[in-house]
Amino acid sequence: TVGAVAKDRHGNLAAATSTGGMTAKMPGRVGDSPVIGAGTWADNETCAVSGTGHGEIFIRYAAGHEIASLMRYAGRSLEESARTVVMDMLAPAGGSGGVIAVGRDGSVSLPFNCSGMYRGYVRGDNVLRTAIYDEPFRETR
Amino acid sequence: DFVLAIHGGAGTILRSKMTPEREAAYHAGLQRALEAGRAVLAEGGAALDAVTAAVMALENEPLFNAGRGAVYTSAGKQEMDAAVMDGRDRAAGAVAGVCGPRNPILAARAVMEKSDHVFLIGESALAFCRAQGLDFAEPDYFFTQQRWDALQETLAMRKSGADDQDESRKHG
């Protein structure tokens, strides 16, 4: 699965996710990627989220929307909300994987509860930061 | 200022199988996707266009499980899913179970922008994409030996009852 989330200079958020699913999945099985509110979510008032992992669990916990709801109704930060969902909700239910998220304030959160996630981000400083496992980001200009 | 984040999936290959060459290739693939989206945002472009550009770049990389690098179903076919959402007004579009559009994310975006619907699947989604003039690719464009071998290994393990510990085969 691949995905992207962004905040532009006008303050607008967007999210996109695309996937081939899981190897040897049952034909017709649909995971969380195309399910709005599960693997993909964007709302200028809170955040944009794209998920990757055990899709059935992401759907059952409405992962993307849940992160936004924690921000909207509980006043939590993006980082608190994303980590709560990935570590405290999805992981105990068997939902291994992770999310990438950007907040309306420009914050970034990329939590995962498995061994790694191919990931990266870039800001206005134009430094490309990429990582795979739990190692420091590589910076490329 | 702007910010863009991407992922290439949580199905990372086992550390024991990661080589310096593979690691460099994954980082390079991620960097190309970041650069595609960054170029849009740096010019003052829309977040929607940036995430579309970044995901297209990832779909074009056989390394990642989407588009050109999509994995196989148990029937030896490829079924791709994609979605896009605009935070300005919660406009959204998605497709599922498609194989043919070169970039499934453009199919999702077409659903969002060119239809009254949010989610189209299967043959009807493909017909819609054709009607919208989206670029289609031949089946061999989507073939990767690595994904085909992964399918055979997974099917063999299922048959033998062995547990598959490789997250690159268990995750999307």
Contacts between the chains, C-beta under 8 A, distances in Angstrom:
chain1	res1	chain2	res2	distance
A	1	B	7	7.4
A	1	B	9	4.6
A	1	B	10	7.4
A	1	B	11	7.4
A	1	B	65	5.9
A	1	B	66	6.3
A	1	B	171	7.4
A	1	B	172	3.9
A	2	B	6	7.2
A	2	B	7	6.5
A	2	B	8	5.3
A	2	B	9	6.2
A	2	B	33	7.7
A	2	B	55	5.9
A	2	B	58	3.7
A	2	B	59	6.7
A	2	B	64	5.0
A	2	B	65	7.3
A	2	B	66	4.4
A	3	B	6	6.7
A	3	B	7	5.1
A	3	B	55	6.7
A	4	B	4	6.5
A	4	B	5	7.1
A	4	B	6	4.7
A	4	B	7	7.9
A	4	B	33	7.3
A	4	B	37	6.0
A	4	B	50	7.2
A	4	B	51	4.0
A	4	B	54	3.8
A	4	B	55	5.1
A	4	B	58	7.6
A	5	B	4	7.4
A	5	B	5	5.3
A	5	B	6	7.9
A	5	B	51	6.4
A	6	B	2	7.0
A	6	B	3	6.7
A	6	B	4	4.4
A	6	B	5	7.4
A	6	B	37	6.3
A	6	B	41	6.5
A	6	B	47	4.0
A	6	B	50	4.5
A	6	B	51	5.1
A	6	B	54	7.6
A	7	B	2	6.2
A	7	B	3	5.1
A	7	B	47	5.9
A	8	B	2	5.4
A	8	B	41	5.6
A	8	B	44	7.7
A	8	B	45	6.7
A	8	B	46	5.5
A	8	B	47	4.1
A	8	B	50	6.6
A	9	B	1	6.6
A	9	B	2	5.3
A	9	B	41	7.0
A	9	B	44	5.6
A	10	B	44	8.0
A	10	B	46	7.5
A	12	B	46	6.4
A	12	B	47	5.0
A	12	B	48	7.5
A	12	B	86	7.7
A	12	B	87	5.9
A	12	B	88	5.2
A	13	B	47	5.7
A	13	B	87	3.3
A	13	B	88	7.9
A	14	B	46	7.3
A	14	B	47	3.9
A	14	B	48	4.2
A	14	B	50	7.2
A	14	B	51	4.8
A	14	B	84	7.2
A	14	B	85	6.7
A	14	B	86	5.5
A	14	B	87	5.7
A	15	B	51	6.2
A	15	B	84	7.2
A	15	B	85	5.0
A	15	B	87	7.5
A	16	B	51	4.0
A	16	B	52	5.9
A	16	B	54	7.5
A	16	B	55	4.5
A	16	B	82	7.5
A	16	B	83	7.0
A	16	B	84	4.5
A	16	B	85	7.7
A	16	B	105	5.5
A	16	B	108	7.4
A	17	B	55	7.4
A	17	B	82	6.6
A	17	B	83	5.4
A	17	B	84	7.9
A	18	B	55	5.2
A	18	B	58	7.2
A	18	B	59	5.6
A	18	B	66	4.1
A	18	B	67	6.3
A	18	B	80	7.0
A	18	B	81	7.3
A	18	B	82	4.0
A	18	B	83	7.9
A	18	B	104	5.2
A	18	B	105	4.8
A	18	B	108	7.6
A	19	B	9	7.8
A	19	B	65	6.2
A	19	B	66	5.2
A	19	B	70	7.6
A	19	B	80	6.8
A	19	B	81	5.3
A	19	B	82	7.2
A	19	B	172	4.7
A	20	B	65	4.7
A	20	B	66	5.7
A	20	B	67	7.7
A	20	B	69	7.0
A	20	B	70	2.7
A	20	B	71	4.4
A	20	B	78	6.1
A	20	B	79	7.5
A	20	B	80	5.6
A	20	B	147	7.7
A	20	B	172	7.4
A	21	B	65	7.8
A	21	B	70	7.6
A	21	B	71	6.3
A	21	B	73	7.1
A	21	B	79	6.1
A	21	B	80	7.6
A	21	B	81	6.6
A	21	B	172	5.6
A	22	B	71	6.7
A	22	B	169	7.6
A	22	B	170	6.7
A	22	B	171	6.7
A	22	B	172	5.5
A	23	B	71	4.4
A	23	B	72	6.7
A	23	B	147	7.4
A	23	B	150	5.0
A	23	B	151	5.8
A	23	B	154	5.1
A	23	B	169	4.3
A	23	B	170	7.6
A	24	B	71	7.9
A	24	B	72	7.0
A	24	B	73	6.8
A	24	B	74	4.6
A	24	B	151	5.6
A	24	B	154	4.3
A	24	B	155	5.9
A	24	B	158	7.1
A	24	B	169	7.6
A	25	B	71	7.8
A	25	B	73	5.3
A	25	B	74	6.7
A	25	B	79	7.7
A	26	B	73	7.1
A	26	B	74	6.2
A	27	B	73	4.7
A	27	B	74	6.8
A	27	B	75	4.9
A	27	B	77	6.6
A	27	B	79	6.7
A	28	B	79	7.6
A	28	B	97	6.6
A	29	B	73	7.8
A	29	B	79	7.9
A	30	B	81	6.0
A	30	B	96	4.7
A	30	B	97	6.9
A	30	B	121	7.7
A	31	B	81	6.6
A	31	B	172	5.4
A	32	B	172	8.0
A	33	B	81	4.7
A	33	B	82	6.7
A	33	B	83	6.0
A	33	B	172	6.7
A	34	B	81	4.2
A	34	B	82	6.1
A	34	B	83	4.2
A	34	B	94	3.7
A	34	B	95	6.4
A	34	B	96	4.8
A	34	B	108	7.1
A	34	B	119	6.6
A	35	B	83	7.3
A	35	B	94	7.4
A	36	B	83	6.3
A	36	B	85	6.2
A	36	B	92	4.8
A	36	B	94	6.5
A	36	B	118	6.6
A	36	B	119	7.7
A	39	B	83	7.0
A	40	B	83	4.1
A	40	B	84	7.1
A	40	B	85	5.4
A	40	B	92	7.5
A	40	B	94	7.4
A	41	B	85	6.2
A	42	B	85	4.1
A	42	B	86	6.3
A	42	B	87	3.8
A	42	B	90	7.5
A	43	B	87	5.2
A	43	B	90	6.2
A	44	B	87	4.2
A	44	B	88	5.8
A	48	B	47	7.4
A	48	B	51	7.9
A	48	B	85	7.5
A	48	B	87	5.7
A	50	B	7	6.5
A	52	B	7	5.4
A	52	B	9	5.0
A	52	B	10	4.4
A	52	B	11	7.6
A	52	B	171	6.8
A	52	B	172	6.0
A	53	B	10	4.7
A	53	B	171	5.7
A	53	B	172	6.9
A	54	B	170	7.9
A	54	B	171	6.9
A	55	B	172	5.8
A	96	B	10	7.1
A	96	B	167	7.5
A	96	B	171	7.2
A	97	B	10	4.2
A	97	B	171	6.2
A	97	B	172	8.0
A	98	B	7	7.0
A	98	B	10	5.1
A	99	B	7	7.9
A	100	B	5	4.3
A	100	B	6	6.6
A	100	B	7	4.8
A	101	B	5	7.3
A	102	B	3	5.4
A	102	B	4	7.8
A	102	B	5	5.7
A	106	B	1	7.1
A	106	B	3	5.2
A	108	B	3	5.9
A	108	B	5	5.3
A	110	B	5	6.2
A	110	B	7	7.3
A	112	B	10	5.7
A	114	B	10	5.2
A	114	B	12	7.7
A	114	B	167	5.8
A	114	B	171	7.3
A	115	B	12	6.2
A	115	B	14	7.9
A	115	B	15	7.2
A	115	B	167	6.1
A	116	B	10	7.3
A	116	B	12	3.6
A	116	B	15	7.9
A	116	B	167	7.8
A	117	B	7	5.7
A	117	B	8	8.0
A	117	B	9	7.1
A	117	B	10	4.6
A	117	B	12	6.6
A	118	B	7	6.1
A	118	B	8	3.2
A	118	B	9	5.7
A	118	B	12	6.2
A	118	B	26	5.8
A	118	B	29	8.0
A	118	B	30	6.1
A	118	B	64	7.1
A	119	B	5	7.3
A	119	B	6	6.8
A	119	B	7	4.8
A	119	B	8	7.2
A	119	B	30	7.3
A	120	B	5	7.1
A	120	B	6	5.4
A	120	B	30	4.5
A	120	B	31	7.2
A	120	B	33	7.6
A	120	B	34	5.2
A	121	B	3	6.6
A	121	B	4	6.4
A	121	B	5	4.0
A	121	B	6	7.2
A	121	B	34	7.3
A	122	B	3	7.3
A	122	B	4	5.3
A	122	B	34	4.8
A	122	B	35	8.0
A	122	B	37	7.5
A	122	B	38	4.8
A	123	B	1	6.3
A	123	B	2	7.0
A	123	B	3	5.0
A	124	B	1	3.2
A	124	B	2	5.7
A	124	B	3	7.6
A	124	B	42	7.7
A	126	B	38	6.6
A	126	B	42	7.1
A	128	B	30	7.9
A	128	B	31	5.0
A	128	B	34	4.7
A	128	B	35	6.7
A	128	B	38	7.4
A	130	B	27	4.9
A	130	B	30	4.3
A	130	B	31	6.0
A	130	B	34	7.2
A	132	B	12	5.8
A	132	B	18	7.7
A	132	B	23	6.8
A	132	B	26	6.0
A	132	B	27	7.5
A	133	B	12	6.8
A	133	B	15	6.6
A	138	B	27	6.0
A	140	B	27	8.0
A	140	B	31	5.7
